[in-house]
Amino acid sequence: MKSRKTLLGALAISYAVVIALESPAMGKPLFVKKAKELGYPATSCLYCHTVKLPKKEEARKQFNDRGKWLLSEKVRLGEKEVDLGWLKNYPGGPEQK
């Protein structure tokens, strides 16, 4: 009986982890870090969004021009996730990258 409860508990925890990892969020806090590593002047979520800390449910509605462009590139290229390396092709001068 105890091993059955342990097994069910482990399965419940595993299920919760899988659900959490499959969230529909596109942006990630690590995007700011990666953009900095690639040499872009990202300091916060404002680099791609219109609010500093977008809520997960509203993030898709709160893109600035750069974020909208990245999303359109993702769709155009048929990718599952945004690649910040695409920023090198973002239209505009270096100050807009």
PyMOL commands that place a pseudoatom at each C-alpha (Angstrom):
pseudoatom trace, name=CA, resn=MET, resi=1, chain=A, elem=C, hetatm=0, pos=[0.000, 0.000, 0.000]
pseudoatom trace, name=CA, resn=LYS, resi=2, chain=A, elem=C, hetatm=0, pos=[2.811, 2.404, 0.883]
pseudoatom trace, name=CA, resn=SER, resi=3, chain=A, elem=C, hetatm=0, pos=[4.670, 1.718, -2.374]
pseudoatom trace, name=CA, resn=ARG, resi=4, chain=A, elem=C, hetatm=0, pos=[1.464, 2.369, -4.325]
pseudoatom trace, name=CA, resn=LYS, resi=5, chain=A, elem=C, hetatm=0, pos=[1.071, 5.782, -2.656]
pseudoatom trace, name=CA, resn=THR, resi=6, chain=A, elem=C, hetatm=0, pos=[4.721, 6.544, -3.363]
pseudoatom trace, name=CA, resn=LEU, resi=7, chain=A, elem=C, hetatm=0, pos=[4.278, 5.589, -7.005]
pseudoatom trace, name=CA, resn=LEU, resi=8, chain=A, elem=C, hetatm=0, pos=[1.127, 7.698, -7.358]
pseudoatom trace, name=CA, resn=GLY, resi=9, chain=A, elem=C, hetatm=0, pos=[2.860, 10.647, -5.685]
pseudoatom trace, name=CA, resn=ALA, resi=10, chain=A, elem=C, hetatm=0, pos=[5.829, 10.365, -8.033]
pseudoatom trace, name=CA, resn=LEU, resi=11, chain=A, elem=C, hetatm=0, pos=[3.515, 10.185, -11.036]
pseudoatom trace, name=CA, resn=ALA, resi=12, chain=A, elem=C, hetatm=0, pos=[1.594, 13.252, -9.857]
pseudoatom trace, name=CA, resn=ILE, resi=13, chain=A, elem=C, hetatm=0, pos=[4.793, 15.249, -9.424]
pseudoatom trace, name=CA, resn=SER, resi=14, chain=A, elem=C, hetatm=0, pos=[6.080, 14.118, -12.825]
pseudoatom trace, name=CA, resn=TYR, resi=15, chain=A, elem=C, hetatm=0, pos=[2.807, 15.134, -14.450]
pseudoatom trace, name=CA, resn=ALA, resi=16, chain=A, elem=C, hetatm=0, pos=[2.944, 18.574, -12.810]
pseudoatom trace, name=CA, resn=VAL, resi=17, chain=A, elem=C, hetatm=0, pos=[6.509, 19.110, -14.040]
pseudoatom trace, name=CA, resn=VAL, resi=18, chain=A, elem=C, hetatm=0, pos=[5.582, 18.118, -17.601]
pseudoatom trace, name=CA, resn=ILE, resi=19, chain=A, elem=C, hetatm=0, pos=[2.582, 20.471, -17.588]
pseudoatom trace, name=CA, resn=ALA, resi=20, chain=A, elem=C, hetatm=0, pos=[4.724, 23.321, -16.263]
pseudoatom trace, name=CA, resn=LEU, resi=21, chain=A, elem=C, hetatm=0, pos=[7.346, 22.780, -18.956]
pseudoatom trace, name=CA, resn=GLU, resi=22, chain=A, elem=C, hetatm=0, pos=[4.767, 22.772, -21.726]
pseudoatom trace, name=CA, resn=SER, resi=23, chain=A, elem=C, hetatm=0, pos=[3.524, 26.279, -20.998]
pseudoatom trace, name=CA, resn=PRO, resi=24, chain=A, elem=C, hetatm=0, pos=[2.622, 28.273, -24.107]
pseudoatom trace, name=CA, resn=ALA, resi=25, chain=A, elem=C, hetatm=0, pos=[4.857, 31.205, -23.202]
pseudoatom trace, name=CA, resn=MET, resi=26, chain=A, elem=C, hetatm=0, pos=[7.106, 32.340, -26.014]
pseudoatom trace, name=CA, resn=GLY, resi=27, chain=A, elem=C, hetatm=0, pos=[9.370, 34.772, -24.296]
pseudoatom trace, name=CA, resn=LYS, resi=28, chain=A, elem=C, hetatm=0, pos=[11.687, 33.729, -21.579]
pseudoatom trace, name=CA, resn=PRO, resi=29, chain=A, elem=C, hetatm=0, pos=[13.718, 35.698, -19.056]
pseudoatom trace, name=CA, resn=LEU, resi=30, chain=A, elem=C, hetatm=0, pos=[16.789, 34.031, -20.516]
pseudoatom trace, name=CA, resn=PHE, resi=31, chain=A, elem=C, hetatm=0, pos=[16.112, 35.821, -23.807]
pseudoatom trace, name=CA, resn=VAL, resi=32, chain=A, elem=C, hetatm=0, pos=[17.388, 39.071, -22.272]
pseudoatom trace, name=CA, resn=LYS, resi=33, chain=A, elem=C, hetatm=0, pos=[20.564, 37.347, -21.110]
pseudoatom trace, name=CA, resn=LYS, resi=34, chain=A, elem=C, hetatm=0, pos=[21.099, 35.693, -24.491]
pseudoatom trace, name=CA, resn=ALA, resi=35, chain=A, elem=C, hetatm=0, pos=[20.495, 38.969, -26.350]
pseudoatom trace, name=CA, resn=LYS, resi=36, chain=A, elem=C, hetatm=0, pos=[23.156, 40.618, -24.161]
pseudoatom trace, name=CA, resn=GLU, resi=37, chain=A, elem=C, hetatm=0, pos=[25.575, 37.766, -24.876]
pseudoatom trace, name=CA, resn=LEU, resi=38, chain=A, elem=C, hetatm=0, pos=[25.000, 38.303, -28.606]
pseudoatom trace, name=CA, resn=GLY, resi=39, chain=A, elem=C, hetatm=0, pos=[25.917, 41.970, -28.161]
pseudoatom trace, name=CA, resn=TYR, resi=40, chain=A, elem=C, hetatm=0, pos=[22.468, 43.558, -28.313]
pseudoatom trace, name=CA, resn=PRO, resi=41, chain=A, elem=C, hetatm=0, pos=[21.506, 46.336, -25.849]
pseudoatom trace, name=CA, resn=ALA, resi=42, chain=A, elem=C, hetatm=0, pos=[18.727, 44.370, -24.111]
pseudoatom trace, name=CA, resn=THR, resi=43, chain=A, elem=C, hetatm=0, pos=[18.262, 45.411, -20.490]
pseudoatom trace, name=CA, resn=SER, resi=44, chain=A, elem=C, hetatm=0, pos=[14.773, 44.069, -19.769]
pseudoatom trace, name=CA, resn=CYS, resi=45, chain=A, elem=C, hetatm=0, pos=[11.691, 42.576, -21.404]
pseudoatom trace, name=CA, resn=LEU, resi=46, chain=A, elem=C, hetatm=0, pos=[11.111, 46.055, -22.878]
pseudoatom trace, name=CA, resn=TYR, resi=47, chain=A, elem=C, hetatm=0, pos=[13.588, 45.063, -25.574]
pseudoatom trace, name=CA, resn=CYS, resi=48, chain=A, elem=C, hetatm=0, pos=[10.757, 43.117, -27.277]
pseudoatom trace, name=CA, resn=HIS, resi=49, chain=A, elem=C, hetatm=0, pos=[7.642, 44.024, -25.251]
pseudoatom trace, name=CA, resn=THR, resi=50, chain=A, elem=C, hetatm=0, pos=[5.744, 47.203, -24.410]
pseudoatom trace, name=CA, resn=VAL, resi=51, chain=A, elem=C, hetatm=0, pos=[5.743, 46.468, -20.659]
pseudoatom trace, name=CA, resn=LYS, resi=52, chain=A, elem=C, hetatm=0, pos=[8.700, 45.690, -18.436]
pseudoatom trace, name=CA, resn=LEU, resi=53, chain=A, elem=C, hetatm=0, pos=[7.272, 42.454, -16.997]
pseudoatom trace, name=CA, resn=PRO, resi=54, chain=A, elem=C, hetatm=0, pos=[4.574, 41.089, -19.297]
pseudoatom trace, name=CA, resn=LYS, resi=55, chain=A, elem=C, hetatm=0, pos=[2.156, 38.614, -17.788]
pseudoatom trace, name=CA, resn=LYS, resi=56, chain=A, elem=C, hetatm=0, pos=[2.282, 35.241, -19.496]
pseudoatom trace, name=CA, resn=GLU, resi=57, chain=A, elem=C, hetatm=0, pos=[-1.356, 35.468, -20.636]
pseudoatom trace, name=CA, resn=GLU, resi=58, chain=A, elem=C, hetatm=0, pos=[-0.907, 38.938, -22.131]
pseudoatom trace, name=CA, resn=ALA, resi=59, chain=A, elem=C, hetatm=0, pos=[2.649, 38.691, -23.488]
pseudoatom trace, name=CA, resn=ARG, resi=60, chain=A, elem=C, hetatm=0, pos=[1.571, 37.967, -27.074]
pseudoatom trace, name=CA, resn=LYS, resi=61, chain=A, elem=C, hetatm=0, pos=[-0.475, 41.181, -27.115]
pseudoatom trace, name=CA, resn=GLN, resi=62, chain=A, elem=C, hetatm=0, pos=[2.336, 43.303, -25.678]
pseudoatom trace, name=CA, resn=PHE, resi=63, chain=A, elem=C, hetatm=0, pos=[5.058, 43.083, -28.335]
pseudoatom trace, name=CA, resn=ASN, resi=64, chain=A, elem=C, hetatm=0, pos=[6.801, 46.199, -29.556]
pseudoatom trace, name=CA, resn=ASP, resi=65, chain=A, elem=C, hetatm=0, pos=[7.959, 46.440, -33.196]
pseudoatom trace, name=CA, resn=ARG, resi=66, chain=A, elem=C, hetatm=0, pos=[11.047, 44.288, -32.539]
pseudoatom trace, name=CA, resn=GLY, resi=67, chain=A, elem=C, hetatm=0, pos=[9.003, 41.591, -30.823]
pseudoatom trace, name=CA, resn=LYS, resi=68, chain=A, elem=C, hetatm=0, pos=[6.424, 41.593, -33.604]
pseudoatom trace, name=CA, resn=TRP, resi=69, chain=A, elem=C, hetatm=0, pos=[9.217, 41.273, -36.137]
pseudoatom trace, name=CA, resn=LEU, resi=70, chain=A, elem=C, hetatm=0, pos=[10.786, 38.330, -34.294]
pseudoatom trace, name=CA, resn=LEU, resi=71, chain=A, elem=C, hetatm=0, pos=[7.401, 36.608, -34.137]
pseudoatom trace, name=CA, resn=SER, resi=72, chain=A, elem=C, hetatm=0, pos=[6.834, 37.174, -37.854]
pseudoatom trace, name=CA, resn=GLU, resi=73, chain=A, elem=C, hetatm=0, pos=[10.283, 35.696, -38.586]
pseudoatom trace, name=CA, resn=LYS, resi=74, chain=A, elem=C, hetatm=0, pos=[9.434, 32.660, -36.484]
pseudoatom trace, name=CA, resn=VAL, resi=75, chain=A, elem=C, hetatm=0, pos=[6.254, 32.126, -38.495]
pseudoatom trace, name=CA, resn=ARG, resi=76, chain=A, elem=C, hetatm=0, pos=[7.923, 32.895, -41.832]
pseudoatom trace, name=CA, resn=LEU, resi=77, chain=A, elem=C, hetatm=0, pos=[10.743, 30.432, -41.181]
pseudoatom trace, name=CA, resn=GLY, resi=78, chain=A, elem=C, hetatm=0, pos=[8.421, 27.808, -39.708]
pseudoatom trace, name=CA, resn=GLU, resi=79, chain=A, elem=C, hetatm=0, pos=[10.423, 27.543, -36.495]
pseudoatom trace, name=CA, resn=LYS, resi=80, chain=A, elem=C, hetatm=0, pos=[9.103, 26.389, -33.127]
pseudoatom trace, name=CA, resn=GLU, resi=81, chain=A, elem=C, hetatm=0, pos=[11.021, 29.003, -31.154]
pseudoatom trace, name=CA, resn=VAL, resi=82, chain=A, elem=C, hetatm=0, pos=[12.446, 32.458, -31.733]
pseudoatom trace, name=CA, resn=ASP, resi=83, chain=A, elem=C, hetatm=0, pos=[16.194, 32.556, -32.407]
pseudoatom trace, name=CA, resn=LEU, resi=84, chain=A, elem=C, hetatm=0, pos=[17.726, 35.805, -31.174]
pseudoatom trace, name=CA, resn=GLY, resi=85, chain=A, elem=C, hetatm=0, pos=[20.443, 35.447, -33.804]
pseudoatom trace, name=CA, resn=TRP, resi=86, chain=A, elem=C, hetatm=0, pos=[17.811, 36.713, -36.252]
pseudoatom trace, name=CA, resn=LEU, resi=87, chain=A, elem=C, hetatm=0, pos=[18.210, 40.170, -34.699]
pseudoatom trace, name=CA, resn=LYS, resi=88, chain=A, elem=C, hetatm=0, pos=[21.208, 40.732, -36.959]
pseudoatom trace, name=CA, resn=ASN, resi=89, chain=A, elem=C, hetatm=0, pos=[18.671, 40.950, -39.810]
pseudoatom trace, name=CA, resn=TYR, resi=90, chain=A, elem=C, hetatm=0, pos=[16.292, 43.297, -37.968]
pseudoatom trace, name=CA, resn=PRO, resi=91, chain=A, elem=C, hetatm=0, pos=[15.607, 46.291, -40.235]
pseudoatom trace, name=CA, resn=GLY, resi=92, chain=A, elem=C, hetatm=0, pos=[17.062, 49.626, -39.225]
pseudoatom trace, name=CA, resn=GLY, resi=93, chain=A, elem=C, hetatm=0, pos=[20.418, 50.905, -38.115]
pseudoatom trace, name=CA, resn=PRO, resi=94, chain=A, elem=C, hetatm=0, pos=[22.633, 49.563, -35.331]
pseudoatom trace, name=CA, resn=GLU, resi=95, chain=A, elem=C, hetatm=0, pos=[20.782, 51.675, -32.752]
pseudoatom trace, name=CA, resn=GLN, resi=96, chain=A, elem=C, hetatm=0, pos=[17.610, 49.688, -33.479]
pseudoatom trace, name=CA, resn=LYS, resi=97, chain=A, elem=C, hetatm=0, pos=[19.160, 46.233, -33.233]
for i in range(1, 97): cmd.bond("trace and resi %d" % i, "trace and resi %d" % (i + 1))
show_as sticks, trace
zoom trace
